[in-house]
Amino acid sequence: MHSPAHRCRDIERQAGYLQPEHCAPPPPRGAVDGMWFIRDGCGIVCGVITWLLVFYAEFVVLFVMLVPAKSLVYSFINGFLFNTLAFLALASHGRAMLTDPGAVPKGNATKEFIESLQLKPGQVVYKCPKCCSIKPDRAHHCSVCKRCIRKMDHHCPWVNNCVGENNQKYFVLFTMYIALISLHALVMVAFHFLYCFEEDWTKCSTFSPPVTVILLILLCFEGLLFLIFTAVMFGTQIHSICTDETGIERLKQETATWEKTMYWAGMKEAFGGPFSIAWFNPFSGLTCRREKSTWICVAQAAVTEEDGVL
């Protein structure tokens, strides 16, 4: 039995529903050297808050726990590990936010474009009435991005972008690295409390004891909250990749009409090849070149879009 989502899509099977003459011509191709960025107020605020929370954790870890520590080796090892994970987390966040998630070109549902597809008799095409585009299989319209996104999983305000075909890897890395730095911060907070109880509170931090306790409690609350949230999101995304089923498809209970890429094959497809260190690198797929006095970096997945530059 078909779900309501299937009945809704069946309407688009009618040839008259397309009405290609009502579609405006596709907008001109944007500059390749631009970047994908969604101008959504809520998403921008959430993205800024994400960076500020990481910087707060950085401040507390460095100046409350590591700098006053007696062991230079302890401070160096934990400082290097935490800062590396924090850098990778913010880099993954930036890539997830600024990478075209797989947007379908706007306004391509024109008569000329449909004729160029050379459809066979009875072949079905789908049109999105909101962005006037021909929708590929498994594409869904995002009301925030105002575009149809290929293999759209969900729109995440924390990265101010959709999670789709082209940027799912970076979103997975973002959730993984945030979960790791949250866990690392919680462990260091526990050790620091034990250290302060055994020593004089005035010697275990450069701040006064009440300020030290407040900063550590806030970091503990932040770390616990984000550890749970990002660990759940990480597990959900890995499950979606391994089962080749997006969050929207699972929510709508859509019957799979595509050949599923399961388990390890799905992981290799999502992360861009056989297992390697590049899986954990948020800068993979980014090409940079120098023009005059400016460095320009372009994500390979975004180069093929017609108006993916906002």
N, C-alpha and C positions, 0 to 999 in steps of 0.2 A: 504493500500500500504506500502510495506516495505521500510525503509530508507536505504541509502547506507551502513550504519553500519550493517544492517541485511544481506544485500547481501554479504558483506565481510565475515561475520561469517558463511554464508551458505556454503562457500567453504570448511570450516573445517568439514562439515558433510560427506564429501567423505572419505571413509575408507583409501584410498591410501594416503591421505594427511598426515595422522599421521606419517607414516614411522618410527615406534618405533625403528627399527634397527639402525637408524642414531643418536639416542640419547645416550649420555654418561651416565654411571650409576650415580645415585644420589650421591652427595658429602657426606662424613661422617658427622654424627650428631655433631654439635658443642657443646662446653662445656655449660652445663646448667647455670653455674655461670657467663657467659659472659653477654654482653649487646648488644642491637641492636643500631648500629650507622652507618649512611650513610656518607661515605667519599666523600662528594661533596663540592668543594671549595666555590661555591656561597652560598650554604646552611650554611656552617660553618661560613662564614663571616656575613651572615644575622642573624644567631643565636647569634653571639657575639655582633653585633650591637644592637639587642633587649635587651640583658642584660645591655649593656652600657647605653642605653637610660633610662632604669628603674633606674639604679644607678645615672644618672644625675638628674632625677626627685627627687630621694631620697635626693640627696645633696641639691638641691634648696629648697625643702620643709622643710628640717630640719634646715639648716644653714642660709637660707635667710628669711624664714617666721616664723618658729616655735620657734627657740631659742631666737630671739630678742623680741618675743611677751611678753607683760606685764602680760597677764593672764596665770598662770601656768595650770589651768584647761583646757583652750582652747588648749594650746600646748600639754598637755598629751593626751587628747581625740583624737585630730586630728592626732597626731603622732602615737598613738596606732592603729587607724583605717587605716591610710595610710600604715604603715609598715606591718600590717596583710594582707591587700589586695595585697601589693607588693610581700610579701613572697608567698602567694597562687598563684599569677600570675606566678612567676618564677618557683615554684614547678610544676604547670600545664604545663608550657613550657618544663621543663625537662622531665616530663613523656611523653608528646606528642612526644618529640624528641627521647627518648631512648626506647620507647615501640614498639615492633614489630607490625606494623599496620594490620597484617593479611597476611603475605607473604606466597605464595604457594611454597612448597619445589621445589627446582631446579632439573631439569633432571629426573623427575619421569615418563616421558612419554616413558618408556622402555617396551619391549615386555612382560617381566615378570610382571611388575606392571599392565599393561593393562589386562593381563590374570587374575591377582588376583582380579580384579574388578568384574569378573564373569558377564560381560555385557550380557543382553538379546539380542536376534536377533533384529536388527534394532535400538538398543539403541544408542543414539548419545553421543559422547564425544568430547571435544574440546582440541586442543593442541596449546600451544603458541610456534611458531617457534623461538622466540627470546631467551627464557629461557628454552625451551625444557621441558615444564611441562604440565601436564593435568590440564586444567583450570576448576575450579568449576563455577557454575552459578554466574553471577554478578562479576566475577573477571576481572580485566583489568591490562595490562602490563604498568609499569612505566618505562620510558626511563632513569630516573635519578637513581632510586633504582635498576634498571635492574632486577626487579622481577615482577611477577603477584601478585596483591594485592586484597584480598577479599573485596568486597564492597568499592572499592577505590572511594573516593569523588574527591580528587585532590591532587597534590603534592604541599606542601607549603614550599617555601625556608626559611620562617621565623622560622619554627620549624625544618628545615633540614630533613623532613620526609614526607611520604605520610600520608594523613588522610584517615583511613580505618576502618575496622570492629572493631579492638582492641583498637584503640587510639582516636576515635572520641570524646569520653567523655572528655578526657584531652584537646583536641583542643578547644572544646566548653567552658570549664572552663577557659582556657587561654584567649580567646577572651572576655569572660565576665568580668574577673578580671582586664584585661587591660583597658577595657571600664570604669569600676568603678573607678580605680585609676586615669584615665585621667579626668573623670568628677569631682572627688574630688579635684584634683590638680587645675583645672580651677576655681572651686568655691573658693578655698583658695587664688588663685592669685587675683581674683576680690576683696575679702575682704582685702587683703594686700595692694592693690593699694588704696582703700578707706582709709585705716588706715594711709598710708604714706602721702596722700594728706591732711589729717586732722592734722597730726603731723609733726614734723621736719624730713625731709628725712634722715638726718644724724643719727637719733635715731631709725629709723624703721628697720635698718639692720646693720649687722656687717661689711658690705662692703660699698664702696663709692656709692653715688646715681647713677652715670652712670653705674657702674658694676651691681648694684641691678636691674636697669631697663632692662639692656640687658639680665640678667639671667632670669628675670620674663617673658620677651617677648618671649625668646626662649622656656621656659617651656610652655607658653601659646600656642605657635605655635605647639609644640610637642603634647601637650594634646589634642588640637582640632583635629589635623590630625589623631591621633591614636584613639580618641573617635569615629570619623566618620567611620574609616576603620574597627575597631574591632566590632563596633555595627552592621554594615552591615554584616560582616562575621558571627557574632553570630546569627543574624536573619536568614541568609541563611542556617546555619547549623541546627537550630531548625526546619525550614521549611522542610529541607531534611529529618530529622528524623521523623517528623510528617506525611510526605507524603510517607515515605519509598522509596525515590528516590534519588540516589546520584547525584552529580554535573555532572559527566561524562554521566550518563544515561539521565539526563535532556538535556545536550548539544547535545547528539547524537539522542535524541528523540526516545529512545528505547521503544518499546512496552513491558509492564510488562508481563513476563511469569511466575512470581512468585506470591505467595499469599502475598499481602501487609499487613504489620503490621502498622496500622494507629494510628495517634494521641497519646493518652496517653499510649497505649500499646507499641508504638514505642519508646517513651521516657523511659519507664521502661526497655525495651530491651537494649537501648543504654547506659543507666546509671547503669545497673546491678541490677535491682530489684525494688520493690515498693518504693515510694517516702520516703526519709529519709535524714538525715544530710549527709549520705555517698555520696549522689549525688554531693555535693559541695566539697568533699574531694579528692584532687588529689593523695592522698596516698593510697586510697582504691585499693585492688587487688595487693598490694605490700607486699611480705613476706620477712622478714629479719632474718638472723641467724648469730651467731658468730662462726667463725672458727679460732682457734689459737688467734691471736691478731687482726684479721680483721673482720669487719662486712660485710656480703655479702647480698645484696638485689636483689630479682628476681621478675619480673612481672609475674604473673600467666599466662597471655595470651601468653607470649613468651616462656614458658617452652616446649610447644608442637612442636615447630618448629624444622626442621631437620638441617637447616643451617642458621638460622636467626641470628647467631652471626658473626659479621664482624670484 
